[in-house]
Amino acid sequence: MPNFQRRTVYCPTGKVAVGGGAEAQGADAMLVGSFPTDDGRGWIALGRQSAYSSLGISVYAICANR
């Protein structure tokens, strides 16, 4: 069974995410999703790893004033 991870980052108070991205880290790691949160205040990344028991994900949001 693959190792699956979900990571979320949020913008500082008063700001919204106008973009973002992510990177899956590790041998055999795959990024399977990268999208804004429902409220627009952050960014979500989903990754999976089929060959090992650990997975690293770096996720970032590009934030701007409302």
All heavy atoms as TSV, in Angstrom:
chain	resi	resn	atom	element	x	y	z
A	1	MET	N	N	0.851	-1.183	0.000
A	1	MET	CA	C	0.000	0.000	0.000
A	1	MET	C	C	0.895	1.245	0.000
A	1	MET	O	O	1.796	1.354	0.821
A	1	MET	CB	C	-0.900	-0.024	1.220
A	1	MET	CG	C	-1.798	1.164	1.312
A	1	MET	SD	S	-2.931	0.910	2.684
A	1	MET	CE	C	-4.287	1.831	2.112
A	2	PRO	N	N	0.645	2.187	-0.892
A	2	PRO	CA	C	1.508	3.370	-0.973
A	2	PRO	C	C	1.349	4.295	0.226
A	2	PRO	O	O	0.280	4.381	0.820
A	2	PRO	CB	C	1.054	4.048	-2.257
A	2	PRO	CG	C	-0.307	3.542	-2.529
A	2	PRO	CD	C	-0.389	2.174	-1.911
A	3	ASN	N	N	2.429	4.981	0.544
A	3	ASN	CA	C	2.390	5.991	1.572
A	3	ASN	C	C	1.805	7.254	0.944
A	3	ASN	O	O	2.271	7.716	-0.085
A	3	ASN	CB	C	3.810	6.237	2.085
A	3	ASN	CG	C	3.851	7.181	3.251
A	3	ASN	OD1	O	2.842	7.734	3.663
A	3	ASN	ND2	N	5.027	7.376	3.797
A	4	PHE	N	N	0.781	7.827	1.565
A	4	PHE	CA	C	0.079	8.984	1.033
A	4	PHE	C	C	0.196	10.125	2.040
A	4	PHE	O	O	-0.015	9.915	3.232
A	4	PHE	CB	C	-1.386	8.621	0.795
A	4	PHE	CG	C	-2.217	9.735	0.237
A	4	PHE	CD1	C	-2.178	10.013	-1.110
A	4	PHE	CD2	C	-3.035	10.500	1.052
A	4	PHE	CE1	C	-2.939	11.039	-1.646
A	4	PHE	CE2	C	-3.796	11.515	0.536
A	4	PHE	CZ	C	-3.753	11.788	-0.820
A	5	GLN	N	N	0.535	11.329	1.585
A	5	GLN	CA	C	0.671	12.486	2.463
A	5	GLN	C	C	-0.100	13.673	1.905
A	5	GLN	O	O	-0.168	13.870	0.692
A	5	GLN	CB	C	2.146	12.894	2.600
A	5	GLN	CG	C	3.023	11.860	3.230
A	5	GLN	CD	C	2.772	11.708	4.717
A	5	GLN	OE1	O	2.423	12.655	5.401
A	5	GLN	NE2	N	2.941	10.494	5.207
A	6	ARG	N	N	-0.664	14.453	2.817
A	6	ARG	CA	C	-1.355	15.704	2.473
A	6	ARG	C	C	-0.753	16.797	3.350
A	6	ARG	O	O	-0.663	16.634	4.570
A	6	ARG	CB	C	-2.843	15.573	2.746
A	6	ARG	CG	C	-3.620	16.841	2.502
A	6	ARG	CD	C	-5.076	16.645	2.936
A	6	ARG	NE	N	-5.821	17.865	2.793
A	6	ARG	CZ	C	-6.849	18.014	1.977
A	6	ARG	NH1	N	-7.274	17.012	1.241
A	6	ARG	NH2	N	-7.467	19.170	1.909
A	7	ARG	N	N	-0.342	17.905	2.738
A	7	ARG	CA	C	0.239	19.025	3.474
A	7	ARG	C	C	-0.488	20.306	3.065
A	7	ARG	O	O	-0.841	20.486	1.897
A	7	ARG	CB	C	1.724	19.187	3.172
A	7	ARG	CG	C	2.566	18.019	3.593
A	7	ARG	CD	C	2.801	18.030	5.099
A	7	ARG	NE	N	3.720	16.981	5.473
A	7	ARG	CZ	C	3.361	15.826	5.998
A	7	ARG	NH1	N	2.082	15.562	6.188
A	7	ARG	NH2	N	4.260	14.928	6.333
A	8	THR	N	N	-0.687	21.200	4.043
A	8	THR	CA	C	-1.361	22.473	3.796
A	8	THR	C	C	-0.553	23.602	4.421
A	8	THR	O	O	-0.066	23.458	5.543
A	8	THR	CB	C	-2.779	22.463	4.411
A	8	THR	OG1	O	-3.502	21.343	3.912
A	8	THR	CG2	C	-3.530	23.733	4.067
A	9	VAL	N	N	-0.405	24.696	3.698
A	9	VAL	CA	C	0.194	25.919	4.236
A	9	VAL	C	C	-0.829	27.038	4.099
A	9	VAL	O	O	-1.663	27.022	3.190
A	9	VAL	CB	C	1.516	26.311	3.544
A	9	VAL	CG1	C	2.590	25.278	3.777
A	9	VAL	CG2	C	1.322	26.563	2.066
A	10	TYR	N	N	-0.762	27.995	5.035
A	10	TYR	CA	C	-1.698	29.112	5.029
A	10	TYR	C	C	-0.951	30.437	4.936
A	10	TYR	O	O	0.152	30.575	5.459
A	10	TYR	CB	C	-2.568	29.110	6.288
A	10	TYR	CG	C	-3.564	27.975	6.286
A	10	TYR	CD1	C	-3.299	26.791	6.946
A	10	TYR	CD2	C	-4.764	28.085	5.589
A	10	TYR	CE1	C	-4.201	25.740	6.925
A	10	TYR	CE2	C	-5.678	27.046	5.562
A	10	TYR	CZ	C	-5.383	25.884	6.237
A	10	TYR	OH	O	-6.281	24.849	6.206
A	11	CYS	N	N	-1.592	31.396	4.300
A	11	CYS	CA	C	-1.055	32.753	4.215
A	11	CYS	C	C	-1.237	33.445	5.560
A	11	CYS	O	O	-2.111	33.081	6.348
A	11	CYS	CB	C	-1.807	33.539	3.140
A	11	CYS	SG	S	-1.544	32.898	1.469
A	12	PRO	N	N	-0.437	34.499	5.811
A	12	PRO	CA	C	-0.636	35.285	7.027
A	12	PRO	C	C	-2.038	35.908	7.044
A	12	PRO	O	O	-2.652	36.109	5.993
A	12	PRO	CB	C	0.434	36.372	6.936
A	12	PRO	CG	C	1.447	35.841	5.975
A	12	PRO	CD	C	0.691	34.973	5.020
A	13	THR	N	N	-2.523	36.269	8.212
A	13	THR	CA	C	-3.836	36.893	8.367
A	13	THR	C	C	-3.958	38.114	7.459
A	13	THR	O	O	-3.041	38.918	7.359
A	13	THR	CB	C	-4.041	37.306	9.839
A	13	THR	OG1	O	-3.928	36.148	10.660
A	13	THR	CG2	C	-5.404	37.945	10.045
A	14	GLY	N	N	-5.093	38.215	6.787
A	14	GLY	CA	C	-5.350	39.345	5.902
A	14	GLY	C	C	-4.877	39.152	4.478
A	14	GLY	O	O	-5.071	40.015	3.635
A	15	LYS	N	N	-4.256	38.021	4.201
A	15	LYS	CA	C	-3.769	37.755	2.842
A	15	LYS	C	C	-4.455	36.520	2.283
A	15	LYS	O	O	-4.969	35.693	3.016
A	15	LYS	CB	C	-2.260	37.563	2.853
A	15	LYS	CG	C	-1.525	38.816	3.298
A	15	LYS	CD	C	-0.051	38.707	3.053
A	15	LYS	CE	C	0.648	39.941	3.543
A	15	LYS	NZ	N	0.875	40.901	2.487
A	16	VAL	N	N	-4.454	36.414	0.956
A	16	VAL	CA	C	-5.036	35.256	0.272
A	16	VAL	C	C	-3.995	34.640	-0.659
A	16	VAL	O	O	-3.064	35.312	-1.096
A	16	VAL	CB	C	-6.294	35.646	-0.541
A	16	VAL	CG1	C	-7.416	36.081	0.377
A	16	VAL	CG2	C	-5.985	36.711	-1.559
A	17	ALA	N	N	-4.175	33.379	-0.957
A	17	ALA	CA	C	-3.273	32.682	-1.875
A	17	ALA	C	C	-3.687	32.992	-3.307
A	17	ALA	O	O	-4.831	32.755	-3.692
A	17	ALA	CB	C	-3.308	31.182	-1.619
A	18	VAL	N	N	-2.756	33.542	-4.072
A	18	VAL	CA	C	-3.023	33.813	-5.486
A	18	VAL	C	C	-2.331	32.783	-6.382
A	18	VAL	O	O	-2.478	32.808	-7.597
A	18	VAL	CB	C	-2.589	35.241	-5.883
A	18	VAL	CG1	C	-3.435	36.272	-5.143
A	18	VAL	CG2	C	-1.119	35.477	-5.609
A	19	GLY	N	N	-1.599	31.872	-5.753
A	19	GLY	CA	C	-0.917	30.802	-6.467
A	19	GLY	C	C	-0.173	29.945	-5.476
A	19	GLY	O	O	-0.179	30.205	-4.276
A	20	GLY	N	N	0.453	28.915	-5.969
A	20	GLY	CA	C	1.213	28.031	-5.091
A	20	GLY	C	C	1.752	26.853	-5.871
A	20	GLY	O	O	1.583	26.755	-7.088
A	21	GLY	N	N	2.395	25.967	-5.162
A	21	GLY	CA	C	2.949	24.782	-5.796
A	21	GLY	C	C	3.525	23.846	-4.761
A	21	GLY	O	O	3.452	24.098	-3.562
A	22	ALA	N	N	4.120	22.766	-5.236
A	22	ALA	CA	C	4.652	21.763	-4.322
A	22	ALA	C	C	5.668	20.882	-5.037
A	22	ALA	O	O	5.742	20.872	-6.266
A	22	ALA	CB	C	3.521	20.904	-3.780
A	23	GLU	N	N	6.419	20.158	-4.226
A	23	GLU	CA	C	7.393	19.200	-4.738
A	23	GLU	C	C	7.355	17.962	-3.854
A	23	GLU	O	O	7.401	18.059	-2.629
A	23	GLU	CB	C	8.791	19.811	-4.691
A	23	GLU	CG	C	9.880	18.852	-5.105
A	23	GLU	CD	C	11.269	19.435	-4.910
A	23	GLU	OE1	O	11.415	20.481	-4.255
A	23	GLU	OE2	O	12.214	18.810	-5.399
A	24	ALA	N	N	7.245	16.804	-4.477
A	24	ALA	CA	C	7.358	15.529	-3.761
A	24	ALA	C	C	8.825	15.146	-3.737
A	24	ALA	O	O	9.507	15.219	-4.759
A	24	ALA	CB	C	6.526	14.450	-4.455
A	25	GLN	N	N	9.324	14.758	-2.578
A	25	GLN	CA	C	10.746	14.491	-2.412
A	25	GLN	C	C	10.980	13.037	-2.016
A	25	GLN	O	O	10.317	12.526	-1.124
A	25	GLN	CB	C	11.322	15.418	-1.339
A	25	GLN	CG	C	11.116	16.867	-1.684
A	25	GLN	CD	C	11.233	17.772	-0.481
A	25	GLN	OE1	O	11.108	17.345	0.647
A	25	GLN	NE2	N	11.483	19.030	-0.740
A	26	GLY	N	N	11.932	12.415	-2.686
A	26	GLY	CA	C	12.290	11.038	-2.386
A	26	GLY	C	C	12.231	10.181	-3.638
A	26	GLY	O	O	11.518	10.499	-4.586
A	27	ALA	N	N	12.991	9.099	-3.607
A	27	ALA	CA	C	12.978	8.168	-4.735
A	27	ALA	C	C	11.582	7.586	-4.895
A	27	ALA	O	O	10.945	7.191	-3.926
A	27	ALA	CB	C	13.992	7.052	-4.497
A	28	ASP	N	N	11.076	7.592	-6.100
A	28	ASP	CA	C	9.744	7.064	-6.416
A	28	ASP	C	C	8.593	7.916	-5.893
A	28	ASP	O	O	7.457	7.473	-5.872
A	28	ASP	CB	C	9.598	5.632	-5.897
A	28	ASP	CG	C	9.309	4.641	-6.999
A	28	ASP	OD1	O	9.421	5.003	-8.179
A	28	ASP	OD2	O	8.953	3.491	-6.679
A	29	ALA	N	N	8.871	9.137	-5.426
A	29	ALA	CA	C	7.812	10.020	-4.919
A	29	ALA	C	C	7.086	10.687	-6.081
A	29	ALA	O	O	7.689	11.012	-7.098
A	29	ALA	CB	C	8.408	11.077	-4.005
A	30	MET	N	N	5.775	10.871	-5.932
A	30	MET	CA	C	4.963	11.517	-6.967
A	30	MET	C	C	4.064	12.565	-6.346
A	30	MET	O	O	3.419	12.306	-5.326
A	30	MET	CB	C	4.074	10.490	-7.659
A	30	MET	CG	C	4.814	9.532	-8.541
A	30	MET	SD	S	3.673	8.411	-9.361
A	30	MET	CE	C	3.426	7.216	-8.067
A	31	LEU	N	N	4.001	13.727	-6.945
A	31	LEU	CA	C	3.042	14.746	-6.568
A	31	LEU	C	C	1.757	14.431	-7.322
A	31	LEU	O	O	1.767	14.314	-8.547
A	31	LEU	CB	C	3.569	16.128	-6.943
A	31	LEU	CG	C	2.740	17.310	-6.472
A	31	LEU	CD1	C	2.754	17.398	-4.958
A	31	LEU	CD2	C	3.268	18.582	-7.093
A	32	VAL	N	N	0.654	14.277	-6.610
A	32	VAL	CA	C	-0.595	13.905	-7.274
A	32	VAL	C	C	-1.658	14.997	-7.208
A	32	VAL	O	O	-2.721	14.850	-7.788
A	32	VAL	CB	C	-1.160	12.568	-6.733
A	32	VAL	CG1	C	-0.233	11.426	-7.069
A	32	VAL	CG2	C	-1.401	12.630	-5.237
A	33	GLY	N	N	-1.357	16.090	-6.501
A	33	GLY	CA	C	-2.303	17.198	-6.451
A	33	GLY	C	C	-1.675	18.441	-5.855
A	33	GLY	O	O	-0.843	18.341	-4.957
A	34	SER	N	N	-2.059	19.603	-6.362
A	34	SER	CA	C	-1.582	20.883	-5.865
A	34	SER	C	C	-2.667	21.905	-6.195
A	34	SER	O	O	-2.936	22.166	-7.365
A	34	SER	CB	C	-0.252	21.238	-6.546
A	34	SER	OG	O	0.184	22.519	-6.183
A	35	PHE	N	N	-3.328	22.460	-5.150
A	35	PHE	CA	C	-4.479	23.324	-5.382
A	35	PHE	C	C	-4.749	24.219	-4.175
A	35	PHE	O	O	-4.282	23.925	-3.069
A	35	PHE	CB	C	-5.718	22.480	-5.709
A	35	PHE	CG	C	-5.927	21.324	-4.767
A	35	PHE	CD1	C	-6.677	21.475	-3.615
A	35	PHE	CD2	C	-5.365	20.084	-5.027
A	35	PHE	CE1	C	-6.858	20.416	-2.743
A	35	PHE	CE2	C	-5.545	19.015	-4.165
A	35	PHE	CZ	C	-6.301	19.184	-3.016
A	36	PRO	N	N	-5.519	25.304	-4.358
A	36	PRO	CA	C	-5.819	26.206	-3.248
A	36	PRO	C	C	-6.806	25.580	-2.258
A	36	PRO	O	O	-7.577	24.684	-2.622
A	36	PRO	CB	C	-6.434	27.429	-3.930
A	36	PRO	CG	C	-6.973	26.920	-5.213
A	36	PRO	CD	C	-6.092	25.768	-5.617
A	37	THR	N	N	-6.787	26.075	-1.024
A	37	THR	CA	C	-7.781	25.655	-0.040
A	37	THR	C	C	-9.142	26.207	-0.455
A	37	THR	O	O	-9.224	27.166	-1.233
A	37	THR	CB	C	-7.423	26.164	1.371
A	37	THR	OG1	O	-7.343	27.594	1.334
A	37	THR	CG2	C	-6.113	25.574	1.869
A	38	ASP	N	N	-10.210	25.623	0.048
A	38	ASP	CA	C	-11.561	26.071	-0.313
A	38	ASP	C	C	-11.804	27.536	0.018
A	38	ASP	O	O	-12.517	28.234	-0.701
A	38	ASP	CB	C	-12.623	25.214	0.391
A	38	ASP	CG	C	-12.729	23.816	-0.196
A	38	ASP	OD1	O	-12.273	23.605	-1.341
A	38	ASP	OD2	O	-13.276	22.933	0.494
A	39	ASP	N	N	-11.204	28.031	1.115
A	39	ASP	CA	C	-11.420	29.418	1.522
A	39	ASP	C	C	-10.437	30.400	0.876
A	39	ASP	O	O	-10.500	31.597	1.103
A	39	ASP	CB	C	-11.383	29.556	3.036
A	39	ASP	CG	C	-10.046	29.166	3.645
A	39	ASP	OD1	O	-9.078	28.902	2.893
A	39	ASP	OD2	O	-9.970	29.111	4.889
A	40	GLY	N	N	-9.486	29.895	0.074
A	40	GLY	CA	C	-8.548	30.744	-0.630
A	40	GLY	C	C	-7.415	31.297	0.219
A	40	GLY	O	O	-6.643	32.124	-0.245
A	41	ARG	N	N	-7.292	30.836	1.462
A	41	ARG	CA	C	-6.261	31.366	2.356
A	41	ARG	C	C	-4.968	30.562	2.350
A	41	ARG	O	O	-4.031	30.908	3.044
A	41	ARG	CB	C	-6.788	31.421	3.798
A	41	ARG	CG	C	-7.919	32.394	3.997
A	41	ARG	CD	C	-8.329	32.529	5.461
A	41	ARG	NE	N	-8.335	31.262	6.179
A	41	ARG	CZ	C	-7.502	30.955	7.186
A	41	ARG	NH1	N	-6.616	31.801	7.594
A	41	ARG	NH2	N	-7.589	29.770	7.777
A	42	GLY	N	N	-4.904	29.476	1.576
A	42	GLY	CA	C	-3.697	28.657	1.591
A	42	GLY	C	C	-3.605	27.738	0.395
A	42	GLY	O	O	-4.354	27.866	-0.572
A	43	TRP	N	N	-2.659	26.789	0.495
A	43	TRP	CA	C	-2.392	25.864	-0.605
A	43	TRP	C	C	-2.255	24.453	-0.058
A	43	TRP	O	O	-1.693	24.252	1.014
A	43	TRP	CB	C	-1.121	26.274	-1.338
A	43	TRP	CG	C	-1.107	25.812	-2.755
A	43	TRP	CD1	C	-0.487	24.701	-3.243
A	43	TRP	CD2	C	-1.754	26.434	-3.851
A	43	TRP	NE1	N	-0.720	24.604	-4.593
A	43	TRP	CE2	C	-1.490	25.661	-4.988
A	43	TRP	CE3	C	-2.542	27.574	-3.990
A	43	TRP	CZ2	C	-1.989	25.984	-6.242
A	43	TRP	CZ3	C	-3.032	27.892	-5.242
A	43	TRP	CH2	C	-2.746	27.097	-6.350
A	44	ILE	N	N	-2.742	23.470	-0.808
A	44	ILE	CA	C	-2.716	22.061	-0.421
A	44	ILE	C	C	-1.909	21.273	-1.443
A	44	ILE	O	O	-2.008	21.523	-2.646
A	44	ILE	CB	C	-4.148	21.478	-0.368
A	44	ILE	CG1	C	-4.989	22.228	0.662
A	44	ILE	CG2	C	-4.118	19.981	-0.063
A	44	ILE	CD1	C	-6.472	21.911	0.591
A	45	ALA	N	N	-1.122	20.315	-0.959
A	45	ALA	CA	C	-0.387	19.410	-1.849
A	45	ALA	C	C	-0.630	17.978	-1.400
A	45	ALA	O	O	-0.704	17.685	-0.209
A	45	ALA	CB	C	1.101	19.721	-1.828
A	46	LEU	N	N	-0.763	17.085	-2.369
A	46	LEU	CA	C	-0.939	15.658	-2.114
A	46	LEU	C	C	0.176	14.901	-2.824
A	46	LEU	O	O	0.484	15.182	-3.977
A	46	LEU	CB	C	-2.286	15.170	-2.664
A	46	LEU	CG	C	-3.531	15.925	-2.214
A	46	LEU	CD1	C	-4.722	15.481	-3.039
A	46	LEU	CD2	C	-3.773	15.704	-0.750
A	47	GLY	N	N	0.751	13.940	-2.133
A	47	GLY	CA	C	1.802	13.131	-2.736
A	47	GLY	C	C	1.689	11.684	-2.315
A	47	GLY	O	O	1.024	11.361	-1.327
A	48	ARG	N	N	2.341	10.820	-3.069
A	48	ARG	CA	C	2.352	9.404	-2.708
A	48	ARG	C	C	3.702	8.800	-3.014
A	48	ARG	O	O	4.459	9.290	-3.848
A	48	ARG	CB	C	1.234	8.625	-3.369
A	48	ARG	CG	C	1.346	8.511	-4.829
A	48	ARG	CD	C	0.285	7.621	-5.411
A	48	ARG	NE	N	1.008	6.687	-6.258
A	48	ARG	CZ	C	0.684	5.460	-6.496
A	48	ARG	NH1	N	-0.391	4.957	-5.996
A	48	ARG	NH2	N	1.416	4.696	-7.254
A	49	GLN	N	N	3.967	7.728	-2.346
A	49	GLN	CA	C	5.241	7.019	-2.442
A	49	GLN	C	C	4.909	5.539	-2.472
A	49	GLN	O	O	4.302	5.031	-1.542
A	49	GLN	CB	C	6.085	7.389	-1.213
A	49	GLN	CG	C	7.349	6.604	-1.035
A	49	GLN	CD	C	8.341	6.899	-2.115
A	49	GLN	OE1	O	8.283	6.300	-3.173
A	49	GLN	NE2	N	9.245	7.803	-1.858
A	50	SER	N	N	5.249	4.861	-3.535
A	50	SER	CA	C	4.868	3.454	-3.639
A	50	SER	C	C	5.965	2.487	-3.207
A	50	SER	O	O	5.679	1.352	-2.895
A	50	SER	CB	C	4.430	3.137	-5.076
A	50	SER	OG	O	5.484	3.413	-5.971
A	51	ALA	N	N	7.210	2.919	-3.170
A	51	ALA	CA	C	8.299	1.978	-2.909
A	51	ALA	C	C	8.865	2.046	-1.493
A	51	ALA	O	O	9.510	1.106	-1.055
A	51	ALA	CB	C	9.433	2.211	-3.911
A	52	TYR	N	N	8.641	3.152	-0.771
A	52	TYR	CA	C	9.240	3.332	0.549
A	52	TYR	C	C	8.169	3.752	1.550
A	52	TYR	O	O	7.074	4.147	1.177
A	52	TYR	CB	C	10.363	4.369	0.488
A	52	TYR	CG	C	11.453	3.988	-0.477
A	52	TYR	CD1	C	11.427	4.444	-1.783
A	52	TYR	CD2	C	12.485	3.140	-0.094
A	52	TYR	CE1	C	12.414	4.077	-2.692
A	52	TYR	CE2	C	13.467	2.772	-0.992
A	52	TYR	CZ	C	13.428	3.243	-2.284
A	52	TYR	OH	O	14.400	2.879	-3.170
A	53	SER	N	N	8.510	3.717	2.823
A	53	SER	CA	C	7.519	4.033	3.851
A	53	SER	C	C	7.483	5.504	4.235
A	53	SER	O	O	6.683	5.897	5.074
A	53	SER	CB	C	7.789	3.199	5.102
A	53	SER	OG	O	9.061	3.522	5.630
A	54	SER	N	N	8.322	6.342	3.639
A	54	SER	CA	C	8.293	7.766	3.974
A	54	SER	C	C	8.258	8.608	2.707
A	54	SER	O	O	8.700	8.184	1.642
A	54	SER	CB	C	9.496	8.147	4.828
A	54	SER	OG	O	10.687	7.966	4.100
A	55	LEU	N	N	7.733	9.812	2.858
A	55	LEU	CA	C	7.575	10.723	1.730
A	55	LEU	C	C	7.709	12.138	2.249
A	55	LEU	O	O	7.144	12.481	3.279
A	55	LEU	CB	C	6.185	10.531	1.106
A	55	LEU	CG	C	5.708	11.570	0.107
A	55	LEU	CD1	C	6.525	11.498	-1.166
A	55	LEU	CD2	C	4.250	11.353	-0.204
A	56	GLY	N	N	8.454	12.963	1.562
A	56	GLY	CA	C	8.550	14.372	1.912
A	56	GLY	C	C	7.820	15.206	0.885
A	56	GLY	O	O	7.849	14.912	-0.307
A	57	ILE	N	N	7.120	16.225	1.357
A	57	ILE	CA	C	6.445	17.161	0.460
A	57	ILE	C	C	6.784	18.571	0.917
A	57	ILE	O	O	6.623	18.910	2.086
A	57	ILE	CB	C	4.918	16.992	0.475
A	57	ILE	CG1	C	4.511	15.613	-0.027
A	57	ILE	CG2	C	4.250	18.074	-0.374
A	57	ILE	CD1	C	3.018	15.372	0.018
A	58	SER	N	N	7.246	19.388	-0.015
A	58	SER	CA	C	7.409	20.820	0.225
A	58	SER	C	C	6.257	21.502	-0.486
A	58	SER	O	O	5.987	21.228	-1.657
A	58	SER	CB	C	8.725	21.325	-0.358
A	58	SER	OG	O	9.818	20.796	0.347
A	59	VAL	N	N	5.556	22.380	0.219
A	59	VAL	CA	C	4.438	23.099	-0.379
A	59	VAL	C	C	4.587	24.582	-0.063
A	59	VAL	O	O	5.050	24.955	0.998
A	59	VAL	CB	C	3.074	22.528	0.121
A	59	VAL	CG1	C	2.957	22.583	1.619
A	59	VAL	CG2	C	1.906	23.217	-0.535
A	60	TYR	N	N	4.217	25.419	-1.024
A	60	TYR	CA	C	4.319	26.851	-0.804
A	60	TYR	C	C	3.084	27.561	-1.360
A	60	TYR	O	O	2.419	27.044	-2.252
A	60	TYR	CB	C	5.587	27.431	-1.432
A	60	TYR	CG	C	5.644	27.324	-2.935
A	60	TYR	CD1	C	5.167	28.346	-3.726
A	60	TYR	CD2	C	6.172	26.196	-3.557
A	60	TYR	CE1	C	5.203	28.264	-5.111
A	60	TYR	CE2	C	6.219	26.107	-4.936
A	60	TYR	CZ	C	5.729	27.139	-5.708
A	60	TYR	OH	O	5.768	27.042	-7.068
A	61	ALA	N	N	2.790	28.721	-0.794
A	61	ALA	CA	C	1.689	29.557	-1.277
A	61	ALA	C	C	2.252	30.928	-1.630
A	61	ALA	O	O	3.143	31.439	-0.944
A	61	ALA	CB	C	0.612	29.692	-0.210
A	62	ILE	N	N	1.766	31.503	-2.704
A	62	ILE	CA	C	2.085	32.875	-3.075
A	62	ILE	C	C	0.920	33.723	-2.553
A	62	ILE	O	O	-0.223	33.546	-2.977
A	62	ILE	CB	C	2.237	33.020	-4.599
A	62	ILE	CG1	C	3.353	32.100	-5.088
A	62	ILE	CG2	C	2.491	34.469	-4.980
A	62	ILE	CD1	C	3.402	31.955	-6.585
A	63	CYS	N	N	1.229	34.588	-1.609
A	63	CYS	CA	C	0.189	35.339	-0.899
A	63	CYS	C	C	0.164	36.810	-1.315
A	63	CYS	O	O	1.207	37.379	-1.627
A	63	CYS	CB	C	0.410	35.234	0.603
A	63	CYS	SG	S	0.477	33.524	1.206
A	64	ALA	N	N	-1.026	37.404	-1.279
A	64	ALA	CA	C	-1.172	38.825	-1.597
A	64	ALA	C	C	-2.246	39.412	-0.688
A	64	ALA	O	O	-3.066	38.687	-0.107
A	64	ALA	CB	C	-1.587	39.000	-3.061
A	65	ASN	N	N	-2.266	40.740	-0.578
A	65	ASN	CA	C	-3.310	41.414	0.201
A	65	ASN	C	C	-4.667	41.170	-0.422
A	65	ASN	O	O	-4.783	41.031	-1.639
A	65	ASN	CB	C	-3.036	42.920	0.268
A	65	ASN	CG	C	-1.804	43.225	1.066
A	65	ASN	OD1	O	-1.481	42.510	2.023
A	65	ASN	ND2	N	-1.090	44.263	0.696
A	66	ARG	N	N	-5.684	41.163	0.409
A	66	ARG	CA	C	-7.050	40.960	-0.087
A	66	ARG	C	C	-7.480	42.100	-0.959
A	66	ARG	O	O	-7.190	43.187	-0.859
A	66	ARG	CB	C	-8.031	40.837	1.074
A	66	ARG	CG	C	-7.891	39.527	1.761
A	66	ARG	CD	C	-8.939	39.440	2.836
A	66	ARG	NE	N	-8.678	38.237	3.605
A	66	ARG	CZ	C	-9.514	37.236	3.714
A	66	ARG	NH1	N	-10.676	37.288	3.150
A	66	ARG	NH2	N	-9.207	36.174	4.414
